[in-house]
Amino acid sequence: MAEDEQGEMLLGASAQADHWNARYSERDGALWSGRPNGRLVAEVGGLTPGNVLDVGCGEGADAIWLAGRGWAVTAIDISDVALRRARAAADLAGVAVEWICGDAVQVTFPVGSFDLVSMQYPALPKAAGDAAVGALLDSVRPGGLLLAVYHDLDDEHREHMKSRGVDPADYFDGDELRQLLGDDFTVELHTVEPRIDPPADNPHLADVVLRARRR
């Protein structure tokens, strides 16, 4: 990668961090409910625990739930504000999680190191490039599972997000993420499902669920 391309990516990551830190700082307390995402619970609850990477872990509810069920959890988020809250919540819950503050598409994870890679409503910027996201997908071990869950956005939702300074077109959606899966992945599920246990007054009532297993 050329130096100017590296600089552009770093600038983008810095802007992303600033955006999410500002978003989390809108409240003195937690921004989210503190409950694990319902689709994660439904899809993962019956699996044998192993090593898991929680991409975009936010305030840590999913990571804490997974750790409490015996998973060895690595959780990454670009917002240090969110991670401070996540660490405090994990301490209260009495669970151990490896927290990483960084951009998931810039941090290098060993190939084939996770039994599960969980992406719950991820924000993977297209500016990072296909190869960077592909490297993240390669961290799923053979036999392991990728679970990516996205909001099923209609035009009204897209315009609302743009009004908050986030254009969904700048990020990989479920269809685009599926296209990046190599031939060694088998897609087990890719569909729109009703959202499980959504927060009160949340406009996103349906999820795009992508579940793929690496052979």
N, C-alpha and C positions, 0 to 999 in steps of 0.2 A: 504493500500500500504506500502511495506517495505521501510525503510529509504534509502536503496541503490537504489531502483526503483525511489523514489522521487528525489534523487540526480541526477540520470541519466536523468530524464525528465527535471529538472531545467537546467542541462548542455545543453541539446538539445535546450531548449528555448533560452538560452543565445547565443548559436551558431547561431540560427535562427535570433535573433535580430541583432547580429553582421553582418550577411550576408546581411540582408535587409537594415541596416543602411549604409553599404558600397555601396550597389546598389544605394540607393537614393542619396548618397553623390558623385556619379560619375558626377553629374551636380550641378552647383550652383543654377540653377532654377529648375522648376518642371520637374520630370521625365516623367509624363504622360500628356495627352492632356488638362486636366481640364474639359473635357466634360463627362457627365454621360455615363455609358455603354449602348449601344443601345438596347441590349436585355432587360435590366432592364426597360428602358423607355417603350418598347413595351409591356412587360408583366404586368407592375405595373401602367402604366399611367391612366388606367380606374378604379383602385381600390379606395375604400373609405379609406382615410388616417386613420391610427391608430398608434400603437407603432411598431417600426421597429428596428431590429438589423442588422447593416451592418458589416459583418465579413470580416476582411482584408480590411479595408476601404482605405488604402493607403493615398493619398494626399487629399481625401475627396470629390471628385467630385460627387459620387453617394449620399453620405450623405447630401451634400449641396442641391442637386437637390430634394431629398426627403423632406428635411426640408422646402424648398421653396414651396412645394405643400401641406403643412399642416401636414406632418408626425412628430410624436415625435420620434426623432432619437437617438439611442445609437450606436456609431461607435467605433470599436475596431481594433487596429493594433499593431503589435509587434515592429514596428519601431518608435522611438521617433522623428527621423528626418522627416519621413513622416507626423507624427501628428503635428509637429510644422508648417509645410506648410498647413496642413488641417485647423488648427485653424485660421491661418492668412487669408486663403481664405474664411472661414466662416464669419469672421469679416467683410471682404470686401463686402460679399454678404448680410450681415445684417441678418443672420439666426442663430438660437441657436441649437447646437448639443452637446450631452454628449459624450465627447471623452474619451476613455479608452486606455491607453498604456499597452498592455499585450498580452498574448497568449490566443486566444479564447477557446482553449481546456483545459486551466488551470483555467481560470476565471469562477466562478460559477454564472450562471444567474438563476433567479427564474423559476421554471417549469411553463409553460403556460403563459409567460409574454409578448409575442410578437405576434402581428397580422401578421407580416411578418419577416422572417429571410432571408436575402439576402446574398448569397455567390457568388460573381462575381470573377471567376478564383481563388478559394481559394487554400491555401497551408496548408492542414490539415495533419500533419505528422502521419504516421502509428505507430510510436513509442509511441504516446500518448495513443494508445489503443482504442478498440472499445467502451468501456464504456464512455470514456471522450467525444468522438464525439457524442455518443448517448445522453449524458446529454445536449450537445449543441442543438441537434435536439429537445429534450424535452422542450426547451424554447419556441417553437411554441405553441400558445394557441389552444384549440379546435376551429375548424373553420378557423384557420389561415393557412398561406401559407409558405412553404419553396420554395425558388427559388435559385437553384445552377446552375451556368454556368461555363463550363470548355472549354479550348481549345481542339479541336479535333486534337490530336497529331498523326502525322505519324512518321516513324522511323527517318527521317531526323531532325524533330523538337526535338525528344527525344535526339538525339545525340548532337544537338546544346545546349540544356539545360544542358546536362551533362558537356559540355565543359565550361559552366559558373558555374559549381560546384553544380548544382541542378539535382538530379536524380528523374524523375517523379515517378519511382517505389517506392520511399520512402513516397509517399503521396497518400491519398485516391483519387481515380478518381470517375467519376460520377456513374459508375456501382457499385463500392464498397460502395459509400455513399448510394445508393438505397438499398443495402442489409442490411444496418444498420437501415433503417426505420422500426418502429414497425408496428404491425397490425392496429394501430389506424391512420395510414397514408394511403391516397388514392393517387396513382400516377396519375396525370392528363396528364402529358407529360414527355416523356423521349426519346429524339430523337436528331439527328444531324441537325442543321439548319445553313444556311449561316449567317456569322457574320454581324451584322447591324452596319454600320458606323464605320468600323475599322480604326485605325490610318494609316496614309500614310506609305507605305513600311513595313507594318506589315505582317509577314509570316503566321499568324494564321487567316485563312479566313473562318473557320467553327467553330461552337460552339456545344458542347454537352449540351443540356438544360434539366434539371431535375426540374419539378414543381410538388409538392406534397402538398395535403391539409390534415390537421389533423382533424379527426372526433371528 
